[in-house]
Amino acid sequence: MTPPFADVVYFEPWWMQIAKAVVLFALGLQIVPLVLLYERKLLGRFQNRYGPNRVGPYGLAQPLADILKLLAKEQFRPRTSTGFLFVLAPVLSILTAAATFAIIPFSDTVDIFGTKTGLYGVDVSIGPLFLFAFGAIAFYGIMLGGYASGSKYSFLGSMRAAAQLISYEVAQGLAIVGVVITTGSLSLVDIAEHQAGMWFIVPQFAGFLIFLTASFAETNRIPFDLTEADGELVGGYNTEYGGGRFASYYFAEYLNVVVVAGITTTLFLGGWNLPAGLDPPHWVDPFVVLFKMFLIVTLFIWVRATLPRLRYDQLMSFGWKILLPLATLNVLATAIIVVVAD
């Protein structure tokens, strides 16, 4: 009997699922320090100065030094804070980021040690919905951080973060609908396979720009980092966090940037597919995805070095008055084109 949600054509043994979970989590742990170092080096070049160059050869050990410094600091919290929620908040942020990282496909199914498996954590039949479900849980990580701190500045920062995330999540979701309509599937693996001939960045260029812009706001990156506006909020929702707990928030934010780069690669840049006429072996596929993710991360850093922070009223107006109508028009135009083409 065929399952109602997906066609299961192979079975992964339990040890393969555990191995993939370990590899994916280890990959995330390795990528985030590299992105941190790359950002600091590249920002230095953009701003005509040196980046980290003291710790280790060419400053390569700087991320390790930063992590050890934060973990070595004393753990503390305000007397007015709520202890359990104060500790739970950064944990939620990391878990949701890691869970979302698991749905990024790095290749189609391959044979490893005689076992057929996919080079991804899980291929859910509701890929974009899975993404937004965990994004909604990550929202609670920020809200709980501000509320449990027992500080009016932190709570104000978390409330502004809530309004920002909710506002831009709508446009971000609508930007994906055009891709789903064109593909006819919610599986990220199917979406990547569908782009073997032409990447969706061509027919869905408007959706690509809307999704990428909304992703800047969803990951709290400049010019949309109003949740951490130091001059206005004394640090925002994480004002009272220090040491390892602050490092957890920091890690989750950069892991979310990597996740957005992977999702953008899958939805609009063809996933592991190369331009038409190039058909490399399967072992090249993960490196193709990582290279495309590297380009998106570079764009995030470039924008940070270029654009100033928006005012809060400008941020909200841009989300509701510009991005949302454009995303709606893109969905409508895509639906009409698909219906007429059929």
C-alpha positions in Angstrom: 0.0 0.0 0.0 1.4 3.4 -1.0 1.8 5.8 2.0 -0.5 8.9 1.7 2.2 11.5 2.1 5.3 10.3 0.1 6.5 7.5 -2.1 9.1 5.5 -0.1 11.4 3.8 -2.6 14.2 2.8 -0.2 14.8 2.1 3.5 17.7 3.6 5.5 18.9 1.4 8.4 19.0 2.9 11.9 22.8 3.2 11.9 22.7 5.3 8.7 20.2 7.7 10.2 22.4 8.1 13.3 25.5 8.6 11.2 23.9 11.3 9.1 22.7 13.1 12.2 26.2 13.1 13.6 27.8 14.2 10.4 25.3 17.0 9.8 25.6 18.4 13.3 29.4 18.2 13.1 29.3 19.9 9.7 27.3 22.8 11.2 29.7 23.1 14.1 32.6 23.4 11.6 30.9 25.7 9.2 29.9 28.4 11.7 33.4 29.2 13.0 34.6 29.3 9.4 31.9 31.8 8.5 32.8 33.9 11.5 36.4 34.1 10.5 35.5 34.7 6.9 33.2 37.5 7.8 35.7 39.3 10.0 38.5 38.9 7.4 36.2 40.1 4.5 34.8 43.0 6.5 38.4 44.1 7.2 39.1 44.2 3.5 35.9 46.1 2.8 36.8 48.7 5.4 40.4 49.0 4.5 41.8 47.4 7.6 43.2 44.1 8.8 40.9 41.4 10.1 42.0 38.9 12.8 45.7 38.3 12.3 47.2 37.6 15.8 45.8 34.3 17.1 47.4 31.4 15.0 48.8 31.7 11.5 47.0 34.5 9.7 44.5 34.7 12.5 43.0 31.3 11.7 42.7 30.3 15.3 40.6 33.4 16.2 37.2 31.6 16.2 38.6 29.0 18.6 39.9 31.7 20.9 36.5 33.5 20.9 34.6 30.3 21.7 37.0 29.4 24.6 36.8 32.9 25.9 33.0 32.9 26.1 32.8 29.4 27.5 35.3 30.3 30.2 33.3 33.2 31.5 31.2 32.9 34.6 27.5 32.0 34.1 25.2 34.6 35.7 21.7 35.9 35.4 19.7 38.9 37.0 17.9 38.4 40.3 14.7 39.3 38.5 15.0 36.6 35.8 13.1 33.4 35.4 15.8 30.7 35.7 14.4 27.8 33.7 13.2 29.9 30.8 16.4 32.0 30.9 18.4 28.8 30.2 15.9 27.3 27.8 15.7 30.3 25.4 19.2 29.9 23.7 18.8 26.1 23.6 15.6 26.6 21.6 17.4 28.8 19.1 20.2 26.3 18.5 17.9 23.2 18.3 15.6 24.9 15.7 18.5 26.0 13.6 20.1 22.5 13.6 16.8 20.9 12.8 16.3 23.2 9.8 19.8 22.5 8.6 18.9 18.8 8.4 16.5 19.4 5.4 19.0 20.9 3.1 19.7 18.4 0.3 23.4 18.1 -0.7 22.7 15.5 -3.4 20.3 12.9 -4.6 20.3 9.3 -3.3 23.7 7.5 -3.5 25.1 4.1 -2.5 27.3 4.2 0.6 28.8 0.9 1.8 26.1 -0.9 -0.3 23.3 1.1 1.4 21.1 3.5 -0.6 20.8 6.8 1.2 20.2 10.5 0.5 22.8 13.1 1.2 20.5 15.1 3.5 19.2 14.6 7.0 15.5 14.0 6.0 13.4 14.6 2.9 10.1 15.6 4.3 7.2 15.9 1.9 6.4 19.3 3.3 9.8 20.9 3.1 9.0 24.7 3.2 6.3 24.1 5.8 8.9 22.2 7.9 11.2 25.2 7.5 8.6 27.7 8.7 7.4 25.5 11.5 10.8 25.5 13.1 11.2 29.1 12.3 8.1 29.8 14.4 9.7 27.8 17.3 12.9 29.9 17.0 10.7 32.9 17.5 10.0 31.7 21.0 13.7 31.4 21.7 14.0 35.2 21.2 10.8 36.0 23.0 11.7 33.9 26.0 15.2 35.4 26.1 13.7 38.9 26.5 10.9 37.9 28.8 12.9 35.7 31.1 15.7 38.2 31.5 13.5 40.4 33.8 14.8 43.5 32.0 12.6 46.1 30.3 15.3 46.7 27.7 15.5 43.0 26.8 11.8 42.7 26.8 11.4 45.7 24.5 14.0 44.1 22.2 12.2 40.8 22.1 8.9 42.5 21.3 10.4 44.4 18.4 12.0 41.1 17.2 8.6 39.4 17.3 7.0 42.1 15.2 9.9 42.0 12.7 10.0 38.2 12.3 6.2 37.9 11.9 6.1 40.7 9.3 8.8 39.4 7.1 7.9 35.7 7.4 4.7 36.4 5.4 6.6 37.8 2.4 9.3 35.1 2.7 6.6 32.4 2.6 4.8 33.9 -0.4 8.1 34.1 -2.2 8.4 30.3 -2.0 4.9 29.7 -3.3 5.9 30.5 -6.9 8.6 27.8 -6.7 6.1 25.3 -5.3 3.5 26.1 -7.9 6.1 25.6 -10.7 7.4 22.4 -9.3 4.2 20.9 -8.0 5.9 19.5 -5.0 6.9 20.6 -1.5 9.9 18.2 -1.3 13.2 20.1 -1.4 14.8 17.2 -3.2 12.1 17.2 -5.9 12.5 21.0 -6.2 16.3 20.7 -6.7 15.8 17.8 -9.3 13.3 19.9 -11.2 16.0 22.5 -11.9 18.2 20.2 -13.9 17.5 22.1 -17.1 17.0 25.7 -15.7 17.5 27.1 -12.3 14.4 28.9 -10.7 16.4 32.1 -10.3 15.6 32.8 -14.0 11.7 32.4 -14.0 11.4 33.3 -10.3 13.9 36.2 -10.1 11.4 38.4 -8.3 10.7 35.6 -5.8 14.4 35.2 -5.3 14.9 38.8 -4.5 11.9 38.9 -2.2 13.0 35.7 -0.4 16.6 36.9 0.0 15.6 40.3 1.3 13.1 38.8 3.8 15.8 36.4 4.9 18.0 39.3 5.9 15.3 40.3 8.3 14.5 36.8 9.5 18.2 36.2 10.4 18.5 39.7 12.1 21.2 40.8 9.7 22.1 44.4 8.6 20.2 46.4 7.5 17.4 44.7 9.4 19.2 44.0 12.7 16.7 46.1 14.7 16.4 43.4 17.4 20.0 44.2 18.4 20.1 47.9 17.8 22.8 48.8 20.4 22.2 52.5 20.4 18.5 52.1 21.1 18.1 48.9 23.1 21.4 48.4 24.9 21.8 45.1 23.1 18.2 44.0 22.6 16.8 40.6 23.7 20.2 39.2 24.7 21.3 42.1 26.9 21.5 40.0 30.0 23.2 37.0 28.4 26.9 36.4 28.7 29.4 33.6 28.4 28.2 30.3 27.0 24.6 31.3 26.7 25.5 34.4 24.7 27.7 32.1 22.5 24.6 29.9 22.0 22.6 32.8 20.6 25.6 33.9 18.5 26.0 30.4 17.1 22.3 30.0 16.3 22.3 33.4 14.4 25.2 32.4 12.2 23.9 28.8 11.7 20.6 30.4 10.5 22.6 32.4 7.9 24.1 29.1 6.7 20.6 27.5 6.6 19.2 30.4 4.6 22.1 30.1 2.2 21.3 26.4 1.8 17.6 26.9 1.3 18.2 29.7 -1.2 20.6 27.4 -3.1 18.0 24.6 -3.1 15.0 26.7 -4.1 16.5 29.1 -6.6 20.1 28.1 -7.6 19.5 24.6 -8.7 20.8 22.8 -5.6 23.5 20.4 -6.7 22.7 20.9 -10.4 25.3 22.7 -12.6 24.5 24.7 -15.8 23.2 22.6 -18.7 25.8 20.5 -20.4 27.8 19.8 -17.2 27.2 16.4 -15.6 29.8 15.7 -12.9 29.9 12.5 -10.8 27.7 12.4 -7.7 30.7 12.9 -5.3 30.9 16.5 -6.6 27.3 17.4 -5.7 28.0 18.4 -2.0 30.8 20.6 -3.1 28.6 22.3 -5.6 26.0 23.0 -3.0 28.6 24.3 -0.5 30.1 26.6 -3.1 26.7 28.1 -3.9 26.1 28.5 -0.2 29.5 30.2 0.1 28.4 32.8 -2.5 25.2 33.6 -0.6 27.1 34.0 2.7 29.5 36.3 0.9 26.5 38.4 -0.3 25.3 38.6 3.4 28.6 39.9 4.5 28.9 42.3 1.5 25.5 43.9 2.4 26.6 44.2 6.1 29.6 46.2 5.0 27.6 48.4 2.6 24.2 49.3 3.9 23.3 51.3 7.1 20.6 50.1 9.6 17.1 51.1 8.8 14.8 52.9 11.3 12.1 50.7 12.8 9.3 52.5 11.0 11.1 52.1 7.7 11.6 48.4 8.4 8.0 47.7 9.0 6.8 49.9 6.1 9.1 48.1 3.7 7.9 44.7 4.8 4.2 45.4 4.7 3.9 48.0 1.9 6.5 46.8 -0.6 7.7 43.2 -0.1 4.2 41.7 0.7 2.4 43.3 -2.3 5.4 42.3 -4.6 5.3 38.7 -3.3 1.5 38.5 -3.8 1.9 39.7 -7.4 4.6 37.2 -8.0 2.4 34.3 -6.8 -0.5 35.6 -8.9 1.6 35.9 -12.1 3.2 32.5 -11.6 -0.2 30.8 -11.1 -1.6 32.5 -14.3 1.5 31.4 -16.3 1.4 27.8 -15.1 -2.4 27.5 -15.8 -2.0 29.0 -19.3 1.0 26.8 -20.1 -1.0 23.7 -19.1 
